[in-house]
């Protein structure tokens, strides 16, 4: 118990320190900015004061130096005058006066005490007396003062000068002339003696300044050290506050300190966050917090009266508080009354934990329990649950009805023997075990009751040692099982029949395979015959063109009577007929040759960019003579300055074939129009005539090789039937299509569609040849008028 009390005291002390840090944090933040300026100002102030002190010391030392030198100059002047007067008076009184004795009586004692030296010379310039005495008494004054000084020459006129003596010492000196038989008296004051007092004073001032600066630096260091400790303490306090805030925020709880006497309450930031509030100040009033408490959960004033009346020293109360969004959350407050010192007002220190999830969980658990009981009650099976002590936990009405139990017999906690003793178990006629696992405590079996019903009973052990039993009425399943067994028997009979049918089908499949093999052989023979036909046509075309060219050429020569008259005008008509028949036959042979080349795959397109006007104009010019003979007008509506990417010769041949057919099947004085349009980037060429038209039946076959309309032309020639097939093959090689729309007696419209893409794959000749065997559709719907 003592350990627990000590641990509790430690926790309270830590909480108090955390509260103190938290409470003083706003004050620390308010002083943070002035502290920064103070930290910056202290070094500057110390440096400024030290610099001023050093500057004042240097100035005063220099002034003391100059004053010491000035006083020494004045003193030498006075001493020189006094000594000169005393020596002249002593020499006048007695000519035999000893120079050393006279000098000793004439020199003021104060001058010797300050370090001044006096030298008396004779008329020849040799030193006869000195005070204090010199080591070398035979020297001259020039040797003593130095050869470069002007004092011995100018004497009183030179005044007091700063010179370097013969031994190199720096000194102030003055020379005065004495009455005969003596020469001069020199007063010398070494600079060492002149500045001795000044040096001592300067040393004392320097030491004092250095000590003062050191004291200031020590004070500044002490300040920064103390400030560093304060910052570390603030950082430690901030880290502790962050940890406390993190822990409180994670735990959805808040820390609070209620000053009962002042009626103000301190809240942690996590408490504001839990309510969705923004901290407005360091403390909140009792009234503001009491207004957030749900009125049905009791006011905080009651707790305050209990605490102040010494009725309780701690609280543990759950209540609802309203958030900023208007929602209510459940809060559980635990606090203890704390008196830090005797006579001070008590504080209620504790935490408030958000228990909304716990409340919701309890409500959901209760709801789930109700739903579970409803679900158990509504299931169609008889359900019962026993605990580890073999006492009833719950059951549904199906179980009660199954065992004919009264309502007072199925109370929770009733032993198994007592429950079963009050009920009437059903009579089981047949029992079939489906699976027994004694070690696992599970058993499943089917039972047939006396009334003919079937039940499947499942018994399972629970983890706490009890078991659950579920009885399902499977009468319908049993009946369905019997039906399935009957269906299985019928299915087996059907399978036997299917096996016989399978054997029959296998025999038929073998026969079909033989037929397919024969078909492939016949197909290969037909393809071989087709290739032989194409080769024969190509060879025959070449063989026939040579004599036809000769026939046509000689017929033209004879018609033109190049080598003389033929004798009868009928011969010219015969020659013209020979030439026309030869040209017609040559055209048929050329078509057959082109068709064979297309079918054999030897045609390759030579694509280039050219103007569509050129191809249309060339095609119109090719049929102009034929159209002129029949007085048919051929009109072309083209696209000026419009280029396409295709084979120019192929396009010209396509248009020539279409225009020749249009002129061929158009009566005299008819009309043929050629129109070119760009539709969605593709080129459409329309060839329209006012000819005899095409009936629907032959229209479906047009485009196949050697397909022709019924009936012959006026000259009895039907043509080869290859022109439209050649045109369609060339269009297919360009990736386009031909569509025909015709009306008997009204004319025909042929549409040639060429796509815009330059990357249309080249059609293989086999594809073109296969297309030749199809009609020239898709066609436009043929109209009757």
PyMOL commands that set and color helices and strands:
alter all, ss='L'
color gray80, all
select helices_A, chain A and resi 2-93+99-106+109-113+141-145+151-158+191-194+196-250+269-275+286-292+295-297+300-308+356-378+397-402+407-410+416-422+475-560+569-600+612-622+624-629+648-664+696-699+723-733+765-772
alter helices_A, ss='H'
color red, helices_A
select strands_A, chain A and resi 116-122+127-131+160-164+170-177+182-190+253-259+264-267+284-285+314-322+328-338+347-354+382-386+392-395+428-437+442-449+454-461+467-473+607-611+633-637+643-647+671-679+682-689+737-743+747-754
alter strands_A, ss='S'
color yellow, strands_A
deselect
rebuild
show_as cartoon
